[in-house]
Amino acid sequence: MKTLALPIMAIALLITGCKDEPKTKIIKTDVDTTETVSKTLEITPISHATMVLNYGNETIYVDPTGGKKAFEGQRDPTIILITDIHGDHLSIDTLKELNLNNALLVVPQAVADTFEADFKPMMRIIANGQTAVVKDIPLEAIAMYNLPEDDTSRHPKGRGNGYILTFGRERVYISGDTEDITEMRDLQNIDKAFVCMNLPYTMTVDSAASAVLDFKPKQVYPFHYRGKDGLSDVSKFKALVNEGNPDIEVIQLEWYPEEK
């Protein structure tokens, strides 16, 4: 592994305990932008669970996989969020290829345990139920796990993190690999929600729609919807959400260009 240049980073990381007309369109685009209080949030899907969020001077890579080539044309990351230890979320080989000189990695303990020593100085560990401020961006770690909670679970409670990030006044939820758990259904004041739906790894389209109708985000982005038998029926997800609450906007980004 090449040596990573690790500048001294004066970054505050505070960790504490916590916790009219129907919008029926489905938007297909490669990049989604939203004006927040004073900056623009730009969302770029890469593949499956991997995305890039640009907000002001910060570039956030979520679950970067696919090697350096997958991020051609993107700014170098300043924050990296990793949700879990599985290969579609954690790719150490990809991280080794990226320029991490100005990056801070936010990870659960199980992910931290997989890293080599070179990564440790840039790593911040956060557990379910904790909050943090990372480079002036508040975030919360949300539980993600399978149901039932037993020895067969691919994602046991406490191992991985979903995340809520706050950009200005806008709260963005990234589910990670989860089913329609209480912690998701009880979310409040979510503006954008990235919600997974693929069997047998996370949850059904029906369960995902049911959870979304409970916590009522303003916008929902189906992602992480490639399962064992192909792509989940996101058109059905959209129909279920719009039938249950037409005020929730379903936005479809291009997560699987190779599937076309």
C-alpha positions as CSV (number, residue, x, y, z in Angstrom):
1,M,0.0,0.0,0.0
2,K,1.3,3.4,-0.9
3,T,1.9,5.8,2.0
4,L,-0.9,8.3,2.6
5,A,0.1,11.9,3.2
6,L,-1.8,12.9,6.3
7,P,-1.8,16.6,6.9
8,I,-2.6,17.9,10.4
9,M,-6.4,18.5,10.3
10,A,-7.9,21.1,12.6
11,I,-11.4,19.6,12.4
12,A,-14.0,19.7,15.1
13,L,-15.6,16.4,15.7
14,L,-18.0,16.4,18.6
15,I,-19.5,13.0,19.5
16,T,-22.4,12.9,21.9
17,G,-25.3,10.6,22.6
18,C,-28.8,11.2,20.9
19,K,-31.3,10.2,18.9
20,D,-52.5,21.8,-4.2
21,E,-50.9,19.2,-6.3
22,P,-49.8,15.7,-5.9
23,K,-46.1,15.1,-6.9
24,T,-46.4,12.0,-8.9
25,K,-43.5,12.5,-11.3
26,I,-40.4,10.3,-11.4
27,I,-37.3,12.2,-12.4
28,K,-34.5,10.5,-14.2
29,T,-31.2,12.3,-14.2
30,D,-27.5,11.8,-13.5
31,V,-27.1,14.6,-11.1
32,D,-29.7,16.1,-8.7
33,T,-29.2,19.6,-7.3
34,T,-31.1,21.4,-4.5
35,E,-30.7,24.9,-3.3
36,T,-30.3,25.0,0.5
37,V,-30.0,28.1,2.7
38,S,-26.9,29.5,1.1
39,K,-25.4,26.7,-0.9
40,T,-26.3,24.0,-3.4
41,L,-26.4,20.3,-2.6
42,E,-25.4,18.3,-5.6
43,I,-26.1,14.5,-5.6
44,T,-24.3,12.3,-8.1
45,P,-25.1,8.6,-8.1
46,I,-22.1,6.3,-8.8
47,S,-23.5,2.8,-8.5
48,H,-25.8,0.8,-6.1
49,A,-25.0,2.3,-2.7
50,T,-22.2,4.6,-3.8
51,M,-22.8,8.3,-4.3
52,V,-21.1,11.7,-4.2
53,L,-22.6,14.7,-2.4
54,N,-21.1,18.2,-3.0
55,Y,-22.0,21.0,-0.7
56,G,-20.0,24.2,-0.7
57,N,-16.4,23.2,-0.2
58,E,-17.2,19.7,1.0
59,T,-17.2,16.6,-1.2
60,I,-18.7,13.6,0.6
61,Y,-18.2,10.1,-0.8
62,V,-20.7,7.6,0.5
63,D,-19.6,4.0,0.5
64,P,-17.0,4.5,-2.3
65,T,-16.5,1.4,-4.4
66,G,-15.5,0.7,-8.0
67,G,-11.9,2.0,-7.9
68,K,-10.6,5.5,-8.8
69,K,-12.1,5.2,-12.3
70,A,-15.7,5.3,-10.8
71,F,-15.0,8.8,-9.6
72,E,-13.5,10.4,-12.7
73,G,-14.5,14.0,-13.0
74,Q,-15.4,14.2,-9.3
75,R,-13.6,16.4,-6.8
76,D,-11.4,14.7,-4.3
77,P,-13.3,13.7,-1.1
78,T,-13.1,15.8,2.1
79,I,-15.5,13.4,4.0
80,I,-16.0,9.7,3.4
81,L,-19.0,7.9,5.0
82,I,-18.9,4.1,5.2
83,T,-22.0,2.2,6.4
84,D,-20.9,-1.4,6.7
85,I,-18.3,-4.1,6.2
86,H,-19.7,-5.7,3.1
87,G,-18.0,-5.3,-0.3
88,D,-20.7,-3.1,-1.9
89,H,-20.1,-0.6,0.9
90,L,-16.5,-1.0,1.9
91,S,-13.7,-1.2,-0.6
92,I,-10.2,-0.7,0.9
93,D,-8.7,-1.1,-2.6
94,T,-10.8,1.8,-3.8
95,L,-9.8,4.0,-0.9
96,K,-6.1,3.2,-1.6
97,E,-6.5,4.6,-5.1
98,L,-8.2,7.8,-4.1
99,N,-6.6,11.0,-3.0
100,L,-7.4,11.1,0.8
101,N,-5.0,13.9,1.8
102,N,-7.8,16.1,2.9
103,A,-10.3,13.4,3.8
104,L,-11.9,12.4,7.1
105,L,-13.4,8.9,7.2
106,V,-16.5,8.5,9.4
107,V,-17.2,4.8,10.1
108,P,-18.7,2.4,12.6
109,Q,-16.3,0.3,14.8
110,A,-16.7,-2.8,12.7
111,V,-15.5,-1.0,9.7
112,A,-12.6,0.6,11.6
113,D,-11.5,-2.8,12.6
114,T,-10.8,-3.8,9.0
115,F,-8.4,-0.9,8.3
116,E,-4.6,-0.9,8.2
117,A,-2.7,1.5,10.5
118,D,-2.2,4.1,7.7
119,F,-5.8,5.0,7.8
120,K,-6.2,5.4,11.5
121,P,-5.2,9.1,11.8
122,M,-7.9,10.2,9.4
123,M,-10.6,8.0,10.9
124,R,-13.5,9.0,13.3
125,I,-15.6,6.2,14.8
126,I,-19.3,6.8,15.5
127,A,-21.9,4.3,16.8
128,N,-25.7,4.0,16.4
129,G,-27.4,6.8,18.3
130,Q,-24.4,9.2,18.4
131,T,-24.1,12.6,16.7
132,A,-21.1,14.4,15.3
133,V,-20.1,17.6,13.6
134,V,-17.6,16.8,10.8
135,K,-16.1,19.8,9.0
136,D,-19.1,21.9,10.1
137,I,-21.6,19.3,8.8
138,P,-23.8,17.8,11.5
139,L,-24.5,14.1,11.2
140,E,-26.2,11.4,13.2
141,A,-25.6,7.6,13.1
142,I,-28.8,5.7,12.7
143,A,-29.2,2.0,13.3
144,M,-29.5,-0.4,10.3
145,Y,-30.2,-4.1,10.6
146,N,-32.3,-7.0,9.4
147,L,-35.4,-8.5,10.9
148,P,-35.8,-10.7,12.7
149,E,-32.8,-10.0,14.9
150,D,-31.3,-13.4,15.2
151,D,-28.2,-15.4,14.2
152,T,-29.3,-15.5,10.5
153,S,-29.2,-11.7,10.1
154,R,-26.8,-10.5,7.4
155,H,-26.8,-7.1,9.1
156,P,-26.9,-7.4,12.9
157,K,-28.0,-4.4,14.9
158,G,-25.1,-2.2,16.0
159,R,-22.6,-3.2,13.3
160,G,-23.4,-0.7,10.6
161,N,-24.6,2.9,10.4
162,G,-27.2,4.7,8.5
163,Y,-26.6,8.4,8.5
164,I,-28.5,11.7,8.7
165,L,-26.6,14.7,7.4
166,T,-27.7,18.3,7.8
167,F,-27.0,20.7,5.0
168,G,-28.2,24.2,6.0
169,R,-31.7,23.4,7.1
170,E,-32.1,20.3,5.0
171,R,-31.8,16.8,6.6
172,V,-30.7,14.0,4.3
173,Y,-31.1,10.3,5.4
174,I,-29.0,7.5,4.0
175,S,-30.4,4.2,5.1
176,G,-27.5,1.8,4.7
177,D,-28.5,-1.9,4.5
178,T,-31.6,-2.2,6.6
179,E,-35.2,-3.4,6.8
180,D,-38.2,-1.3,7.9
181,I,-37.0,-1.0,11.4
182,T,-38.5,1.2,14.2
183,E,-35.5,3.5,14.0
184,M,-36.4,4.3,10.4
185,R,-40.1,4.6,10.9
186,D,-39.6,7.0,13.8
187,L,-37.5,9.5,11.8
188,Q,-38.7,13.0,11.8
189,N,-38.2,16.1,9.6
190,I,-36.4,14.3,6.8
191,D,-36.1,16.3,3.5
192,K,-34.4,13.7,1.4
193,A,-34.2,10.0,2.1
194,F,-32.1,7.4,0.3
195,V,-33.9,4.1,0.9
196,C,-32.7,0.6,0.1
197,M,-34.9,-2.3,-1.2
198,N,-33.4,-5.6,-2.4
199,L,-33.9,-9.2,-1.4
200,P,-32.6,-11.2,0.3
201,Y,-30.3,-8.5,1.7
202,T,-32.5,-5.7,2.9
203,M,-36.2,-5.3,2.5
204,T,-39.1,-5.7,0.0
205,V,-40.4,-2.8,-2.1
206,D,-43.6,-3.0,0.0
207,S,-41.8,-2.7,3.3
208,A,-39.7,0.2,2.0
209,A,-42.8,2.0,0.8
210,S,-44.6,1.3,4.1
211,A,-41.6,2.8,6.1
212,V,-41.4,5.8,3.9
213,L,-45.1,6.5,4.4
214,D,-44.5,6.4,8.2
215,F,-41.6,8.9,8.4
216,K,-42.8,11.1,5.5
217,P,-39.7,12.5,3.9
218,K,-40.3,15.3,1.4
219,Q,-38.4,13.4,-1.2
220,V,-37.3,9.8,-1.5
221,Y,-34.6,8.4,-3.7
222,P,-34.8,4.6,-4.2
223,F,-31.2,3.2,-4.3
224,H,-29.4,0.0,-3.5
225,Y,-32.1,-2.0,-5.3
226,R,-30.1,-4.7,-7.1
227,G,-30.8,-8.0,-5.4
228,K,-30.2,-11.7,-6.0
229,D,-32.8,-11.9,-8.8
230,G,-32.0,-8.5,-10.5
231,L,-33.3,-5.1,-9.9
232,S,-36.3,-4.4,-7.6
233,D,-39.5,-2.9,-9.0
234,V,-38.9,0.7,-8.2
235,S,-42.0,1.7,-10.3
236,K,-44.1,-0.3,-7.9
237,F,-42.4,1.5,-5.0
238,K,-43.2,4.8,-6.5
239,A,-46.8,3.9,-7.1
240,L,-47.2,2.7,-3.5
241,V,-45.7,5.8,-2.1
242,N,-47.7,8.2,-4.3
243,E,-50.9,6.3,-3.6
244,G,-50.3,6.5,0.2
245,N,-49.0,10.1,0.2
246,P,-48.9,12.1,-3.0
247,D,-47.0,14.9,-1.3
248,I,-43.9,12.6,-1.1
249,E,-41.8,13.1,-4.3
250,V,-40.1,10.0,-5.7
251,I,-36.9,10.8,-7.5
252,Q,-35.2,8.1,-9.6
253,L,-31.5,8.6,-10.3
254,E,-29.4,6.4,-12.5
255,W,-27.8,3.8,-10.2
256,Y,-27.3,1.0,-12.6
257,P,-26.2,2.3,-16.0
258,E,-24.6,-1.0,-16.9
259,E,-28.0,-2.7,-16.6
260,K,-29.5,-0.7,-19.5
